[in-house]
Every structure is written in C-alpha cells, then in structure tokens.
C-alpha cells in the first residue's frame, strides 16, 4: 500500500527536516521543496494529497506560490496548509481568503497537524467512495 504523500515547502531546512521526520514516523511519504517553482513542479509530478507551505520563503511570497498551485487544475483541489510564525489575525484571514485549507502557527503543533491530515484523508476517501457509487449507478 502506497503511503499518502505530503509536500513540505519551506526554505528553513531545519524546520522542514523536523516536520519530515515526524510525518514519516506517522506513515506519510514526504516530498521536500525549498522554493515555489520546485514545489509546483514536484506537486505536478507527484500529486501529493496535502501541501504544507511556508508563508515567507526567501525567493517568493507564499501567497504567490499558493496562487500558482491554484492555477493548475490538477493542484487546485489539493489542500494547502499555510505554516508561518506570522500569526496575526490579518495574516490568518488573508491566508483563508487566498484559498488555503487552514493556517498553522510555527512551531507546528504536531498533534494538530496529524489530526488535520487525517481529516483530509477521510474526506478524500469519502469523496472517492461517493464518486465510485455515482459512477456505478450511471453505468
């Protein structure tokens, strides 16, 4: 059985590595990118079920990267979880208005992150099941 893929986009290698180790221990396959362009290319090639995106990358603004993810039909429905130390109410509202699934404050609460990822997986499985039933009834 293939593990669910999570793409981590963060230019802070220590933080990305810590997230990677924790998520691997929880049976997720981890993809890593340090900038937006490599993240989009990796996401298009690997089709992760969720993306963790740092809001403040050195080369790009996280909002621009989120817009780029949303511009591709294959990625537009992938939940993007924004992670940032900038946790002002304004930033959190901008993140949600931009189409992110949710906002997580750095350092990320691992228990909360796992719960969010599990919820995304369950929702995705339920949608797949409903689609399969609908397809079988229309055949």
C-alpha positions in Angstrom: 0.0 0.0 0.0 1.4 3.4 -1.0 1.8 6.0 1.7 -0.1 9.3 1.4 2.3 12.0 0.0 2.7 15.3 1.8 4.7 18.1 0.2 6.6 20.4 2.6 7.6 23.7 1.1 10.0 25.6 3.4 13.3 27.2 2.9 14.3 26.6 6.6 15.9 23.2 6.2 15.9 22.5 10.0 12.2 23.1 10.3 11.4 21.2 7.1 13.6 18.3 8.3 11.8 18.2 11.7 8.4 18.1 10.0 9.6 15.4 7.7 10.9 13.2 10.5 7.7 13.5 12.5 5.4 12.9 9.5 7.5 9.9 8.2 7.1 8.4 11.7 3.4 8.8 11.2 3.5 6.8 7.9 3.4 9.6 5.4 5.7 9.8 2.4 7.3 13.3 2.4 8.3 15.4 -0.5 10.5 18.5 0.1 10.9 21.7 -1.8 12.7 24.9 -0.8 11.1 27.3 -3.2 7.9 27.8 -5.1 9.0 26.8 -8.6 10.4 23.5 -7.4 7.3 23.0 -5.2 4.9 23.4 -8.2 7.0 21.1 -10.4 7.2 18.5 -7.7 3.5 18.7 -6.9 2.5 18.3 -10.6 4.8 15.3 -10.9 4.0 13.5 -7.6 0.4 14.6 -6.8 0.5 15.0 -3.0 -2.7 14.7 -1.1 -1.7 17.8 1.0 0.8 20.6 0.9 2.4 22.4 3.8 3.5 25.8 2.6 5.7 28.3 4.5 4.2 31.8 4.0 7.6 33.6 4.0 10.0 32.0 1.6 13.3 33.7 0.7 12.7 33.7 -3.1 8.9 34.1 -3.2 5.9 35.2 -1.3 3.8 32.2 -0.1 0.7 33.9 -1.3 2.1 33.9 -4.9 3.0 30.2 -4.6 -0.5 29.4 -3.3 -2.0 31.3 -6.3 0.3 29.3 -8.6 -0.9 26.0 -7.0 -4.5 27.1 -7.5 -3.8 27.9 -11.2 -3.3 24.3 -12.2 -6.4 22.2 -12.5 -4.6 19.1 -11.0 -3.5 21.1 -8.0 -6.4 23.4 -7.4 -8.2 20.9 -5.1 -5.1 19.8 -3.1 -5.5 21.2 0.4 -2.7 23.7 1.2 -1.9 24.2 4.8 -0.1 27.5 5.4 2.6 27.5 8.1 4.1 30.7 9.5 5.3 32.4 12.6 3.4 35.5 11.4 0.1 34.6 13.2 -1.7 37.9 13.2 -5.4 37.9 12.7 -5.0 39.8 9.4 -2.5 37.3 8.1 -4.7 34.3 9.0 -7.7 35.9 7.3 -5.6 36.7 4.2 -4.5 33.0 4.1 -8.0 31.7 4.2 -9.3 34.3 1.7 -6.5 33.2 -0.7 -7.8 29.7 -0.7 -5.7 27.9 1.9 -7.2 25.0 3.7 -6.0 26.3 7.1 -3.3 28.2 8.9 -0.9 26.7 11.3 1.4 28.7 13.6 5.1 27.8 13.7 6.3 25.8 15.5 3.7 23.5 14.2 1.7 21.5 16.8 2.3 18.0 15.6 -0.8 16.5 17.1 -3.0 19.2 15.4 -1.2 18.7 12.1 -1.8 14.9 12.2 -5.5 15.5 13.0 -5.9 17.9 10.1 -4.1 15.4 7.7 -6.3 12.5 8.9 -9.4 14.6 8.4 -8.3 15.5 4.8 -7.6 11.8 4.1 -11.1 10.7 5.4 -12.8 13.4 3.4 -10.9 12.4 0.3 -11.8 8.7 0.8 -15.4 9.6 1.3 -15.5 11.7 -1.9 -13.8 8.8 -3.8 -16.4 6.4 -2.4 -19.3 8.7 -3.4 -17.9 9.2 -6.9 -17.5 5.4 -7.4 -21.1 4.8 -6.3 -22.3 7.6 -8.7 -20.2 6.1 -11.5 -21.6 2.6 -10.9 -25.2 3.9 -10.9 -24.7 5.8 -14.2 -23.1 2.8 -15.9 
